[in-house]
């Protein structure tokens, strides 16, 4: 890869990170969000199957963008239905032998099932809270129950929005406030729908 292209990629990535990461000192730090905040900020919360993932250069050939096509399985918040399709376009991805990585950005693989927190129109949605807004859903072999996994960090460190007095914001100052344990799908569905009802005043 030429020096000119490497410089363009580095500059473009810094701009992307500045736009999508919380406004704190280090680009790989992301503000941790609890479940009520995730539900409040999301226009749509749904269980989805990942139908396809593809990456391509943007029209200016300056950044790589990844397009994720999702098939809705179960709606927990928002106007979508189980027959809906959702499309996400986010920065980062691999085209040929060139890879652009945005730390903290959610990562999707074809064929997986996930719980997603999204905002925006279904044809042009974005993930709430970066990697926090996508959580794998898998069936437990022993019990047969569907379980929701904790968010994957995707190379980022998650920190509280407000540090304790006289304590600098750092990756070790306070732990993330989102849950990091397995949750049964049906139990989490009931909690999210309850929170979504409160958010809409129902």
C-alpha positions in Angstrom: 0.0 0.0 0.0 1.4 3.4 -1.0 2.4 6.0 1.6 -0.3 8.4 0.3 -3.0 5.7 0.8 -1.8 4.9 4.3 -1.9 8.6 5.2 -5.4 8.9 3.8 -6.6 5.9 5.7 -5.0 7.1 9.0 -6.6 10.6 8.6 -9.9 9.2 7.7 -9.9 6.7 10.6 -9.1 9.5 13.0 -12.1 11.5 11.7 -14.4 8.5 12.0 -13.2 7.8 15.6 -13.8 11.4 16.6 -17.3 11.2 15.3 -18.4 7.9 16.8 -16.5 7.6 20.1 -17.5 9.5 23.2 -15.7 12.9 23.5 -13.0 11.7 25.9 -9.2 11.7 25.7 -8.5 8.3 24.3 -10.2 7.0 21.1 -10.6 3.5 22.4 -12.6 4.6 25.4 -16.4 4.4 25.1 -19.0 5.6 27.6 -20.8 2.6 29.2 -24.6 2.7 29.2 -26.9 0.8 31.5 -30.0 -1.0 30.1 -32.6 1.7 30.8 -30.4 4.2 28.9 -29.9 1.8 26.0 -33.7 1.2 25.7 -34.4 5.0 26.0 -32.0 5.9 23.2 -33.0 3.1 20.9 -35.8 3.5 18.3 -35.8 -0.2 17.8 -34.9 -3.1 20.0 -35.1 -6.5 18.4 -33.8 -10.0 18.0 -32.4 -10.4 14.5 -30.6 -12.9 12.3 -27.6 -11.6 10.4 -28.5 -12.2 6.7 -25.4 -10.7 5.2 -22.3 -8.6 5.7 -20.4 -6.8 3.0 -17.7 -4.1 2.9 -16.8 -1.5 0.2 -15.1 1.8 -0.3 -17.2 4.9 0.0 -17.7 7.0 -3.2 -14.6 9.1 -2.5 -12.5 6.0 -1.9 -11.4 7.5 1.4 -13.1 5.1 3.9 -14.3 1.5 4.0 -17.9 1.1 5.0 -19.6 -2.2 6.1 -23.2 -2.9 5.3 -25.1 -5.3 7.5 -28.4 -6.8 6.5 -30.6 -8.1 9.3 -33.8 -10.1 9.3 -36.0 -9.4 12.3 -37.1 -12.4 14.5 -38.7 -10.7 17.5 -39.5 -7.0 18.2 -39.1 -5.7 21.7 -39.4 -2.0 21.0 -40.4 0.1 17.9 -42.7 -0.3 14.9 -40.9 -3.1 13.1 -42.5 -6.6 12.7 -40.9 -10.1 12.5 -41.1 -9.8 8.7 -39.0 -6.6 8.7 -35.5 -6.2 7.3 -33.0 -3.8 8.7 -29.8 -2.4 7.1 -26.9 -0.9 9.1 -24.0 0.9 7.4 -21.0 1.6 9.7 -17.4 2.6 9.3 -14.7 -0.1 9.1 -14.3 -3.4 7.3 -12.0 -5.2 4.9 -11.8 -4.8 1.1 -9.2 -7.0 -0.6 -6.0 -6.8 1.5 -6.9 -3.5 3.2 -8.6 -3.5 6.6 -10.0 -0.5 8.4 -10.7 -1.0 12.1 -12.8 1.2 14.3 -12.3 0.0 17.9 -15.5 -0.3 19.9 -17.7 -0.7 16.8 -20.1 -3.6 16.8 -19.1 -6.6 14.7 -21.5 -8.8 12.8 -21.1 -12.2 11.2 -23.5 -13.9 8.7 -25.7 -16.5 10.3 -25.5 -15.3 13.9 -28.5 -14.3 16.0 -28.2 -11.1 18.1 -30.2 -8.7 20.2 -29.7 -5.2 18.8 -30.5 -1.7 20.0 -30.9 0.6 17.0 -31.8 4.1 16.1 -32.9 5.6 12.9 -34.9 4.3 10.0 -34.7 0.5 9.4 -33.2 1.1 6.0 -30.4 3.2 7.4 -30.1 2.3 11.1 -27.1 2.7 13.5 -26.2 0.8 16.6 -26.8 2.5 20.0 -23.7 2.6 22.2 -21.4 1.1 19.6 -20.5 -2.4 20.6 -22.9 -2.3 23.5 -25.9 -2.3 21.1 -25.3 -5.8 19.8 -25.4 -8.9 21.9 -25.1 -12.5 20.7 -28.1 -14.7 21.3 -27.4 -18.5 21.5 -29.3 -21.5 22.7 -27.9 -23.2 25.8 -27.3 -26.8 25.0 -28.0 -28.1 28.5 -31.3 -26.3 29.1 -32.5 -25.5 25.6 -33.1 -21.9 26.6 -32.1 -19.0 24.5 -29.5 -16.8 26.3 -28.3 -13.3 25.6 -24.6 -12.8 26.0 -22.8 -9.7 27.3 -21.6 -7.1 24.7 -18.3 -7.8 23.1 -15.8 -5.0 23.7 -14.5 -5.0 20.1 -11.2 -3.6 21.2 -12.6 -0.7 23.3 -12.6 -0.1 27.0 -15.9 1.0 28.6 -16.0 3.6 31.4 -18.6 5.4 33.4 -19.8 8.8 32.1 -18.8 10.6 35.3 -15.7 9.7 37.3 -15.7 9.8 41.1 -14.6 13.1 42.6 -10.8 13.6 42.4 -10.5 10.5 40.4 -9.3 10.7 36.7 -11.3 8.9 34.0 -9.5 5.7 33.2 -10.1 2.1 32.2 -9.5 0.9 35.8 -11.2 3.7 37.7 -14.7 2.1 37.7 -16.1 -0.9 36.0 -18.7 -0.7 33.1 -22.3 -0.3 34.2 -23.8 -2.5 31.6 -24.4 -6.1 32.6 -21.6 -8.6 31.8 -23.5 -11.8 32.7 -25.6 -14.1 30.6 -29.3 -13.3 30.6 -32.2 -15.6 29.7 -33.9 -14.2 26.6 -37.4 -14.4 27.9 -36.5 -12.6 31.2 -34.5 -9.8 29.3 -37.4 -9.4 26.9 -39.8 -8.8 29.7 -37.5 -6.2 31.3 -36.8 -4.4 28.0 -40.5 -4.2 27.1 -41.3 -2.9 30.6 -38.6 -0.2 30.2 -39.8 0.6 26.6 -43.4 1.1 28.0 -42.1 3.5 30.6 -40.2 5.4 28.0 -43.3 5.9 25.9 -45.5 6.6 28.8 -47.6 3.5 28.5 
